[in-house]
Every structure is written in structure tokens, then in C-alpha cells.
Amino acid sequence: MDPTSLANLIKQTAYDLGFGFVGIARAERMEPEERRLEAWLDAGHHGQMHWMENHFDKRVDPTKLVPGAKSVVSLLYNYFPADDTPSREAPKVARYAYGEDYHKVVRGKLRELTGRLEEAIGSPIDGRVFVDSAPVLERDWAARAGAGWIGKNTLLLNPKAGSYFFLAEIISDLQPATDSAIRDHCGTCTRCIDACPTDAISPQGYLVDGSKCISYLTIELKEAIPEEFRGRMEGWAFGCDICQEVCPWNRFSTPHREPAFEPHADLPGMGPREWTEMTEDVFRRVFQKSAVKRTKFTGLRRNIDFLDKGGSD
């Protein structure tokens, strides 16, 4: 199969499975991104996420992660909810965590995609699929593949869909036609920078101090939330969507069509009292399949208590 036909096959098969956008890049060492990542780590912007220091070469060179790799296929899977009630009133939950854990849902889609491709091609694909589960610079690959540009909030922005989507990759020996990167459309806008309550985004944009990000503080940080952030959490108990909520490009976001991403029936109706009085049994019932379980009951309890004591003023 010629490269153009193969690229068309990959994209159409992915669209049939519900992926919103697909871009393809050549598998090669990422030199500019390598320098940026090294500087970011040296500055300590990863906080206690020490795992980001591991497997540096694999992060910047997909051929070390998948020997023999020729291409990186980047895919976007929409998670924007039709009802965003759980993100309106404190304690708030980031929209990506409403439904079932995206790792399992999207990985299942990727496996079905590769199965269909192997059937159509008539031979096995030598490669691996990834959904935020390995040392892969997902946003950088998506940008290289023309699926969007990396905005001032450091999220991937797609001109037709905004930023409410999960990123996934197929790194393999396939050699389809590749796509071109698109230009940055952030312009002079500084809404995400101005709106961040913890000043995690640098004044010039395009750089986030992860150790100040509310998502880091409520999910990745295992110790007590530093007092310097009291009164600056804006009611977020798990994750944060502020820089997405204010981004003009998210006016193009449309509700997803993935049943697995619908919230547990009890979640939209949970008010401050239900959150404050939540028991571990309720936590297990409501968030059994959600990414919220990453923080565990004790972590979520810590976050809620921090908000109750002035963390959301």
C-alpha cells in the first residue's frame, strides 16, 4: 500500500472508531523538545513527579521506546461533557474525570484500531499503542503531526475543537504519508495566563511550573498542600480546567459521544454537603471506574478539607 493510501486508511479507520482528529509524524529524535524538557526538569517545574526524570532518552526518541519505529500516529479523543455540573460548584472535578478512566477506554479503541488495520493491510503491525501510559511527549508529537499547536497554557489546541480531548499514539514500523505542523494561533491572547489563580503559567506563556498547578496540587502531590495556595484553589478538589474554560478556542468544543465518559449517576447531584460528608463507601461507589480514584479517598479528603478551611476563597 502506498504511503498516501495507508495514511488515509489509518485516519478513516480511526474516525470510524470515534477519534476526532488524526495526524502522522515521522519517528525521529526530538531535538528542540529535548532541550526544553531538560531545562524544565532542571528548573524543578515537575515538583515531586520524579518519574518524569526517568527514561529521558525514550521520551525524546521514539525509536528507543519502540525499536524500528518509522512513524508516530497521534490521535485525539473528545471528552467534553454535555453537562458540566460537577465543574461549576465547589468542590469541583476536572471534566476529564467525570466518566470511566480514559486509559482503559481509549486504549481499547487503539487496540481495535490496530486490529482493523492489520486486517486491512494483511500483516501484523510491529509497534505499540500509548495513552498517557509511557514516556511519550504526547502534546509535542500531536503538534508535529499537525493535530494542533501547543498553546500558552502548554495544552494542545485544535482550531476546530479546542483542547478538551485525550491524546493517544501508535508508534510503529508503518510508513504512511506524514502531515505538516500548523502555526500557533494564540496571538496576543493572555486569558489563560491572567486566569491562573496560582500563577503556574509564566507571564510570557508556553511554560507551566507544574509544582504550582492546581492539577498537580490535588492529584500528584502526596503531602499537605502548601499554605501559600490557601485561598487560591478556586474550589477545585480534583484537577483544574480554568485555563481551558477561559480559552477562546474552546468555544468550538462539542459534547462527546462516548457512553463510558458519562458521569456516575450520583456525581452531578453532589453538592457541598455531599462532598464534605462523603464516606469511603460513597467514594468507592461514585469513583470506582473514574480517574479520581488516583488520588484515593484520603487524598480527595485532604483536598476537600483544604477548600473548607479557606482554600477556595
Backbone torsions as a table, in degrees:
resi	resn	phi	psi	omega
1	MET	NA	132.2	-178.6
2	ASP	-71.7	158.2	-174.7
3	PRO	-55.8	-40.1	-179.3
4	THR	-67.6	-44.4	178.1
5	SER	-63.7	-38.1	178.7
6	LEU	-65.6	-42.6	178.5
7	ALA	-62.2	-42.3	179.1
8	ASN	-64.2	-39.1	178.7
9	LEU	-63.3	-46.3	-179.7
10	ILE	-59.6	-47.0	-176.2
11	LYS	-67.1	-47.0	-177.5
12	GLN	-65.2	-39.3	178.8
13	THR	-64.4	-40.1	178.6
14	ALA	-65.7	-42.7	178.4
15	TYR	-62.0	-38.6	179.2
16	ASP	-62.5	-26.7	-178.9
17	LEU	-92.5	2.5	175.0
18	GLY	105.0	-2.9	176.5
19	PHE	-70.2	141.7	-174.6
20	GLY	-87.7	-36.8	-178.5
21	PHE	-143.3	146.6	-179.8
22	VAL	-137.7	133.7	176.0
23	GLY	-136.1	154.4	-175.3
24	ILE	-129.0	133.4	178.5
25	ALA	-129.1	157.8	176.6
26	ARG	-76.3	137.3	178.7
27	ALA	-75.5	116.3	-179.8
28	GLU	-159.6	165.3	178.5
29	ARG	-65.3	138.9	-175.1
30	MET	-98.2	89.7	-172.8
31	GLU	-69.8	-50.8	179.2
32	PRO	-62.3	-41.1	-179.4
33	GLU	-66.2	-32.9	178.0
34	GLU	-61.1	-44.2	-179.3
35	ARG	-66.9	-39.7	179.3
36	ARG	-66.0	-42.3	-179.8
37	LEU	-63.9	-42.3	179.8
38	GLU	-62.0	-43.3	179.3
39	ALA	-65.7	-40.0	180.0
40	TRP	-62.5	-44.2	178.6
41	LEU	-67.7	-42.2	-179.4
42	ASP	-61.6	-30.4	179.6
43	ALA	-80.4	-6.5	179.1
44	GLY	76.0	19.0	-177.7
45	HIS	-70.5	-7.9	178.7
46	HIS	-88.6	-1.5	177.1
47	GLY	57.4	-127.4	-179.7
48	GLN	-92.7	11.4	178.1
49	MET	-82.4	66.3	-174.3
50	HIS	-64.8	-21.6	178.8
51	TRP	-62.3	-20.0	179.6
52	MET	-73.2	-13.7	176.7
53	GLU	-82.3	-17.3	-176.2
54	ASN	-80.8	154.5	173.7
55	HIS	53.3	43.7	-176.5
56	PHE	-57.2	-45.9	-178.3
57	ASP	-61.7	-36.6	178.9
58	LYS	-69.3	-31.1	179.6
59	ARG	-66.4	-34.8	-174.4
60	VAL	-103.9	-3.2	179.5
61	ASP	-140.4	100.8	-176.3
62	PRO	-64.6	-20.4	179.3
63	THR	-73.3	-16.6	173.7
64	LYS	-85.7	-24.6	177.2
65	LEU	-83.0	-39.6	178.3
66	VAL	-130.8	93.1	-178.7
67	PRO	-54.5	134.0	-179.9
68	GLY	85.9	3.7	-178.1
69	ALA	-63.7	139.8	178.8
70	LYS	-116.9	-24.9	-176.4
71	SER	-145.6	156.5	173.5
72	VAL	-123.0	115.3	177.1
73	VAL	-96.0	118.5	179.1
74	SER	-101.9	133.9	-176.8
75	LEU	-128.8	144.2	179.7
76	LEU	-114.8	132.6	179.9
77	TYR	-125.4	115.4	-173.7
78	ASN	-65.4	138.7	174.4
79	TYR	-130.0	9.5	-177.0
80	PHE	-63.8	124.0	-174.7
81	PRO	-83.7	150.5	174.9
82	ALA	-71.7	-34.2	179.0
83	ASP	-118.8	112.2	-178.1
84	ASP	-105.4	32.2	179.5
85	THR	-51.3	-43.8	-178.3
86	PRO	-64.8	-6.4	179.0
87	SER	-110.9	10.5	-176.3
88	ARG	-100.4	-36.1	-174.3
89	GLU	-124.6	133.8	-178.8
90	ALA	-64.0	143.6	-4.5
91	PRO	-72.7	136.7	-174.6
92	LYS	-102.7	153.4	178.3
93	VAL	-123.3	134.1	177.1
94	ALA	-59.1	141.6	-173.6
95	ARG	-59.5	-30.2	-177.1
96	TYR	-66.7	-17.5	-173.9
97	ALA	-101.7	9.4	-178.3
98	TYR	-62.1	-48.5	-172.6
99	GLY	-99.7	-148.9	-178.6
100	GLU	-70.4	156.3	-179.0
101	ASP	-54.5	120.7	-176.0
102	TYR	-63.6	-27.1	179.9
103	HIS	-55.9	-48.5	-177.3
104	LYS	-71.8	-42.7	-176.1
105	VAL	-64.4	-52.0	-176.3
106	VAL	-71.5	-35.3	178.1
107	ARG	-62.2	-38.3	176.7
108	GLY	-61.5	-39.6	177.4
109	LYS	-64.3	-40.2	-179.7
110	LEU	-65.0	-40.5	179.8
111	ARG	-65.8	-39.0	177.0
112	GLU	-66.3	-38.1	179.0
113	LEU	-62.4	-49.2	-179.7
114	THR	-64.6	-34.3	177.2
115	GLY	-63.3	-43.9	178.8
116	ARG	-66.1	-38.2	179.9
117	LEU	-66.4	-42.5	179.1
118	GLU	-61.9	-38.2	178.6
119	GLU	-65.8	-42.5	-178.9
120	ALA	-70.4	-38.2	-178.7
121	ILE	-77.0	-32.8	179.4
122	GLY	90.1	15.0	178.3
123	SER	-156.2	158.2	-179.7
124	PRO	-66.8	151.8	175.0
125	ILE	-99.4	126.6	178.2
126	ASP	-91.1	99.9	-177.5
127	GLY	-179.2	-170.9	-179.4
128	ARG	-139.6	156.6	175.9
129	VAL	-111.8	149.1	-175.7
130	PHE	-139.0	140.5	173.2
131	VAL	-139.4	86.3	178.1
132	ASP	50.4	40.4	-172.5
133	SER	-131.4	9.3	-178.3
134	ALA	-156.6	171.3	179.7
135	PRO	-72.2	76.2	179.7
136	VAL	-124.7	129.6	177.7
137	LEU	-82.8	80.6	-169.4
138	GLU	-59.6	-47.8	-177.2
139	ARG	-65.6	-37.3	179.7
140	ASP	-66.5	-40.2	178.4
141	TRP	-68.0	-39.5	178.5
142	ALA	-63.1	-38.0	178.0
143	ALA	-67.3	-42.9	177.8
144	ARG	-61.1	-33.5	-176.7
145	ALA	-85.5	2.8	176.3
146	GLY	78.9	16.2	179.8
147	ALA	-81.9	-4.2	-179.6
148	GLY	162.0	-172.0	173.8
149	TRP	-125.9	158.0	179.5
150	ILE	-86.1	117.1	-174.2
151	GLY	-80.3	-177.7	-178.7
152	LYS	-66.6	-21.1	176.0
153	ASN	-88.4	4.9	179.6
154	THR	69.6	10.7	174.3
155	LEU	-91.9	155.4	175.7
156	LEU	-75.8	127.7	179.5
157	LEU	-113.3	125.5	177.1
158	ASN	-103.6	130.2	-174.7
159	PRO	-64.4	-14.4	-179.3
160	LYS	-108.4	-10.1	-174.0
161	ALA	-141.2	-1.2	-180.0
162	GLY	77.5	-134.6	-173.6
163	SER	-134.0	2.8	-178.5
164	TYR	-83.4	72.7	176.7
165	PHE	-152.0	156.1	175.3
166	PHE	-88.5	150.1	177.8
167	LEU	-107.1	142.9	179.0
168	ALA	-144.9	160.1	-177.5
169	GLU	-140.7	150.5	166.3
170	ILE	-120.4	114.8	176.9
171	ILE	-108.1	118.1	-171.1
172	SER	-153.5	-176.5	178.6
173	ASP	-86.9	2.2	177.3
174	LEU	-64.8	148.0	-179.9
175	GLN	-127.4	67.2	176.8
176	PRO	-79.5	168.5	175.1
177	ALA	-63.7	141.0	-177.3
178	THR	-97.0	163.6	-179.7
179	ASP	-106.0	166.4	180.0
180	SER	-103.5	148.3	176.5
181	ALA	-65.8	153.2	177.2
182	ILE	-107.4	160.3	-175.3
183	ARG	-78.0	160.9	177.5
184	ASP	-70.9	131.4	-179.5
185	HIS	-116.0	17.7	179.4
186	CYS	-72.3	-30.8	178.7
187	GLY	58.8	-135.7	-178.3
188	THR	-92.6	3.0	-178.1
189	CYS	-62.5	136.2	177.4
190	THR	-130.6	23.0	-175.2
191	ARG	-59.0	-42.4	-179.1
192	CYS	-66.4	-39.4	179.3
193	ILE	-64.2	-45.9	-177.7
194	ASP	-67.3	-31.4	-173.4
195	ALA	-85.7	-20.8	-175.6
196	CYS	-65.2	115.3	-174.9
197	PRO	-73.3	-16.2	-178.9
198	THR	-107.5	6.9	179.8
199	ASP	56.9	38.0	-179.6
200	ALA	-74.1	-28.2	-179.7
201	ILE	-89.6	132.2	-178.3
202	SER	-62.9	154.8	-179.1
203	PRO	-56.7	-28.8	179.3
204	GLN	-90.6	-9.3	-177.6
205	GLY	80.3	178.0	177.5
206	TYR	67.2	11.7	177.5
207	LEU	-148.7	125.9	178.7
208	VAL	-119.9	128.7	171.8
209	ASP	-82.4	99.4	-175.7
210	GLY	-56.8	-29.7	-177.5
211	SER	-70.2	-11.2	177.5
212	LYS	-106.1	-8.7	-175.7
213	CYS	-72.2	136.7	-179.2
214	ILE	-60.8	-35.4	177.8
215	SER	-61.4	-41.7	177.5
216	TYR	-64.9	-45.8	-176.3
217	LEU	-63.2	-33.8	-175.9
218	THR	-95.1	-11.1	-176.7
219	ILE	-124.4	-56.2	-172.7
220	GLU	-80.5	-36.5	-178.3
221	LEU	-68.9	125.5	-177.5
222	LYS	-98.1	-13.9	179.5
223	GLU	-92.3	-174.8	177.4
224	ALA	-64.9	144.4	177.1
225	ILE	-68.5	127.6	-177.8
226	PRO	-56.7	143.8	-177.8
227	GLU	-61.3	-24.4	-179.2
228	GLU	-62.2	-16.5	-179.2
229	PHE	-99.3	2.3	178.1
230	ARG	-65.4	133.2	-178.4
231	GLY	82.0	5.5	-176.4
232	ARG	-124.2	10.2	-174.4
233	MET	-88.3	-10.9	176.7
234	GLU	56.0	25.5	174.5
235	GLY	86.2	5.5	-176.9
236	TRP	-83.0	123.7	179.5
237	ALA	-101.7	-21.5	177.6
238	PHE	-150.0	109.8	-179.1
239	GLY	74.0	-170.2	-179.2
240	CYS	-163.1	139.6	179.0
241	ASP	-120.4	11.4	-172.5
242	ILE	-54.8	-49.4	-176.4
243	CYS	-68.3	-17.3	174.5
244	GLN	-86.6	-38.2	-179.2
245	GLU	-60.9	-36.0	-176.5
246	VAL	-90.5	-8.9	-177.1
247	CYS	-71.3	122.8	-179.2
248	PRO	-58.5	-28.2	-177.4
249	TRP	-70.1	-18.3	179.0
250	ASN	-79.5	2.6	171.1
251	ARG	-67.9	-15.2	178.8
252	PHE	-93.6	1.0	178.7
253	SER	-65.9	138.7	176.8
254	THR	-126.4	150.2	-177.8
255	PRO	-58.7	141.7	178.2
256	HIS	-70.9	168.7	178.7
257	ARG	-123.6	27.9	-177.4
258	GLU	-101.7	108.1	-179.6
259	PRO	-54.4	-33.8	-177.6
260	ALA	-66.7	-19.0	-179.2
261	PHE	-92.9	2.3	174.8
262	GLU	-70.8	140.4	-177.0
263	PRO	-69.8	157.6	171.9
264	HIS	-54.9	143.7	-174.5
265	ALA	-54.2	-29.5	-177.1
266	ASP	-83.3	-20.1	-170.9
267	LEU	-62.8	-49.6	-177.9
268	PRO	-60.4	-26.4	-176.9
269	GLY	-90.7	1.7	-178.0
270	MET	-81.2	117.2	177.3
271	GLY	-99.6	-175.1	-178.9
272	PRO	-52.6	-40.8	-177.9
273	ARG	-65.9	-44.2	-179.6
274	GLU	-62.8	-35.5	178.2
275	TRP	-70.8	-46.2	-177.5
276	THR	-63.8	-36.2	-177.2
277	GLU	-97.0	11.5	-177.1
278	MET	-59.0	134.1	175.0
279	THR	-99.1	167.9	179.3
280	GLU	-65.2	-32.8	177.7
281	ASP	-63.8	-41.8	177.8
282	VAL	-64.9	-42.7	178.8
283	PHE	-56.7	-47.1	-179.0
284	ARG	-64.8	-37.5	-178.3
285	ARG	-70.0	-46.6	-174.5
286	VAL	-76.5	-36.4	-172.9
287	PHE	-113.9	20.8	-177.8
288	GLN	-54.7	-40.0	-177.3
289	LYS	-107.4	2.4	-174.8
290	SER	-90.9	158.5	175.2
291	ALA	-65.5	-16.1	179.5
292	VAL	-59.8	-26.7	-178.8
293	LYS	-64.2	-14.4	178.0
294	ARG	-60.2	-36.6	-178.0
295	THR	-81.5	-10.6	-178.9
296	LYS	63.4	166.9	-176.8
297	PHE	-63.1	-40.3	-178.4
298	THR	-65.0	-37.8	179.1
299	GLY	-68.7	-42.4	179.1
300	LEU	-66.9	-37.8	177.1
301	ARG	-61.8	-42.8	176.8
302	ARG	-58.0	-46.0	-178.4
303	ASN	-63.1	-44.1	-178.9
304	ILE	-65.7	-42.6	178.7
305	ASP	-62.3	-37.9	179.5
306	PHE	-63.6	-39.5	177.5
307	LEU	-67.9	-41.9	-178.7
308	ASP	-62.6	-28.3	-177.9
309	LYS	-97.3	24.1	175.1
310	GLY	108.0	11.5	-178.9
311	GLY	-79.4	-5.4	-178.1
312	SER	-124.4	18.2	-179.9
313	ASP	-62.0	NA	NA
